[in-house]
Amino acid sequence: MLLLLGVLAGAFIGLGAMFYTLVKSDPSVGFAASSVLGGRVFSLGLLLVVVAGAGLFTGNNLLAMAWADGKITTADVLRNWVLVCLANGVGAAGLDLLVFASGHPDMNGGAIGQQVVRIALAKQDLGLGQAFFRGRF
C-alpha cells in the first residue's frame, strides 16, 4: 500500500507541474498573472495528494517527529523514506512517459516543450545559495 500511495503522489505532483508548465507556456498571459495562475494550478497536485491520502516524500519527513518521540525505530523511518522516495520517482517517471507519448510537449506549436527547456535551463543557472533558498535544491 505504501508503494502504491507513493506512486500516486509522484504522479499527482507531476500533474501539477504539467499544468504549471502549460500556464507558463502561454505568452499572452503576463508574467505576474502566469506566476499566480501557475501556482494555483500546481497546487492541484498537492490537493490530489491530500485528498487521496497519497504518500509524498516531503510529507513523510514528519516521521522524524515520531522517531524523536521513540514511537518508531530509525530503521522504520529510513525504510519509509527510501520506499516513498523511490515510489514518488516511479509515479513521476510513469506520468512523464505518458505525457511524452501523448505529444503534450508539441502542443501550442511546441511552446510547451520550449517552456520545459526554459524552466530546466533557469534552474541549471541558479547558484547553490539561490537554489537552496528558493526550495529548488
C-alpha positions, -999 to 999 in steps of 0.1 A, spaced: 0 0 0 29 24 8 44 19 -26 10 25 -44 4 57 -25 39 68 -32 35 62 -69 2 81 -69 18 111 -51 46 113 -76 21 113 -105 -2 139 -88 27 163 -82 38 157 -118 3 166 -130 5 199 -110 39 206 -126 24 198 -161 -4 222 -156 21 249 -143 42 245 -174 10 247 -196 1 280 -180 37 294 -182 39 285 -219 12 309 -229 28 341 -240 -5 360 -240 -6 359 -202 16 384 -184 44 374 -160 26 382 -128 -7 366 -139 10 335 -152 30 332 -120 -1 334 -98 -22 312 -120 7 287 -123 10 285 -85 -28 278 -83 -28 251 -109 3 235 -93 -15 233 -60 -40 210 -77 -13 183 -74 -9 189 -37 -47 189 -33 -49 155 -50 -22 141 -27 -41 153 4 -75 141 -8 -62 107 -19 -40 103 12 -10 96 -11 25 93 3 46 123 -7 83 121 4 82 157 18 52 149 40 68 117 52 97 136 66 74 144 95 81 108 106 111 123 123 88 135 150 75 100 157 111 88 157 122 116 181 93 106 204 106 70 203 74 56 187 92 42 156 127 30 150 154 45 129 152 16 105 114 22 101 120 58 92 148 51 67 128 22 51 98 45 47 118 74 33 136 52 7 105 34 -4 84 65 -7 111 85 -25 116 57 -50 78 53 -54 74 90 -60 101 88 -87 83 59 -104 50 78 -104 66 109 -118 85 89 -144 54 70 -154 35 102 -159 64 116 -178 63 87 -203 25 91 -207 28 128 -213 57 123 -238 38 96 -257 7 118 -259 26 145 -277 18 171 -250 52 189 -254 43 196 -291 10 213 -282 6 250 -289 31 249 -317 58 233 -295 55 262 -269 50 237 -240 82 218 -249 101 250 -252 89 261 -218 101 229 -203 135 236 -216 134 272 -204 125 260 -169 153 235 -169 179 260 -181 168 286 -155 171 260 -127 205 250 -140 218 286 -139 208 291 -102 237 293 -78 237 269 -48 225 295 -24 197 307 -46 186 272 -54 185 263 -17 166 294 -6 141 291 -35 135 255 -25 148 242 -58 179 225 -44 
